[in-house]
Each structure stands twice: as C-alpha cells, then as structure tokens.
Amino acid sequence: MTQANNPLHGIKLETIVTELVEKYGWEELASRINIMCFKENPSVKSSLKFLRKTPWARDKVEYLYLKANKLPLPPPKDDSRRPVAPHAAAKKPQTVKAQTKKSTDTSGKPVNADIWGNG
C-alpha cells in the first residue's frame, strides 16, 4: 500500500501531540477533544500511551492536527470501531411467549395442582 496520498506519512504521533500542545495548550486541547488524558494530569507520555490503544481518539487528534495545519482532510470515517454506550444502544422489547402446555410432574398430575386447587 502506498502512502503517497497520506498527509500524515512520516509524522510521528509524538510530534503531532507536541505541536498541538504548543499551539493550543492542554486546557484548550481538552476542550476541543474531550478525552481524560488531556484533562487530568496531562503529559505527552500518558497521552501517547492512551492514543496508541484507542483508535477513535487517535483519529480525532490526527484530524485536529490536519485541520490546524491546513493539510488535506481525510474522508469521514464511520464510528464502527468506537464502543457504543449501553444507554445509547437500541433495545428490542422482549416478548414473552405464553405457555400452551401445562407442566406436569412424573405422576402425571399438574405441577403445584394442590396449591391452586386443581388436584
């Protein structure tokens, strides 16, 4: 695969984070990209560790870098890699099937028949 059309080819993630911090500072960077590694006790080292493990966050940082340096922007990506929050997932209503067959014990008598007066 060729990297000829990739404007980030040859640019290290450390360089990207360092330049964004120099340009915006940690506080402004945290307001632009809402991730904890920019908000609480930020450092380049901790940010790199998080961004290398989290593709959706890395995509946002790279996009901001491209936009800040007026480089060609990539086409929008789908967020299929990003985990969906449990409350945001569509929940299907569960249907309960009515039992058509009565349960019986080994004697052939309906289960709990003596409790319900059917015995």
N, C-alpha and C positions, 0 to 999 in steps of 0.2 A: 504494500500500500504506500502510495506516495504522500508526502507531507507538503507538497508544493503549495496547496491552497489553504493550509492551516496557518493562520497568523500567529498562533502560539508556539509553533515549532521552534525548538531550541531555547525557549524561555523556561527557566526553572520555576516551580511553584513558589519556592522561597523568594525569588526575585519579584514575582507578582505580589505576594503578600507584603514584602518590604516596601515596594513602591506605593502600594495602596495605603499603607500606614503612614508613609511620609507625606502623601498627598492629602489624606483625609484625617488621619489620627484615629485612635482606637474608638473613641466615642462616636464620631461621625460614621465610621465603618460599621459599628454595631447598629446604628440606626438605619443604615442602608441595607445591611444584610443581617437579619435577625437570627444570629446564632450565638450560643453561650460562650464559645471560645473567644469572641470579640468583646463580650460584655464583662465577664467575671475573671479577674486576674489575667488579662490578655498578655500573650507573648507570641513571638513568631514561632518558637519551637512547639508550643501547645497547639497553635493554630494549624501548623503543618501536619502534626500528628492526626488531628481531627479531620482535616480536609482530605488527607490521603485515604482515610477509611470511609468517607461519606461522599459519594459521587454527586448527589444533588447539591450539597453545599459547595463543593468544588466548582460545579458548573456555574453557580451564582457568582462566585469570586472571579472566575475567569471571564464571565460575561461583563462584570463591572470593570475589570481591567481593560478589556477590549473597548468598552464604551468610553472610559476615561481617557484612553489614548487614541481615540478616533480611528480604531482599526476596524476592518470588516467584521460585522457581527454574524455569528452562525445562525442557521435557521432554527426556529424554536424547537426544543426537544419536548417529547411527552414526559410526563412525570410518572411513568410506569415503574421506575426504579425506586421512587420515594415511597416509604411505607405509608399506608392510609391509617389515619387516626380511627380508633374504634367507633367513636361517635359519628364520624363522617361516613362510615360505610353504610350502604343501603341495607336495611334489614328486611328480610322477607317474613311476612307473617306466617307463623306456623299453624297448620291446620291439624286438628285432632280428629282422627277417624273414629267413628262410633263403632263399638264392638257389636257385631251381629251375632256372634256365637257366645253362648253363656259358658263360663268356666265351670268345670266340674272337677271333683276330686276323684280318687281311684274307685270309690264306691258307686260312682255314677250320680251322686247327689250334688246339686249345685253348691259351689263354694260359698260359705257363710249363709247358707239357707236357713240355719237355725237362728241366726241373728235377725234376719229380715222376715222371719215367719213364713218362709216358703218350704219348710221341711216337713 
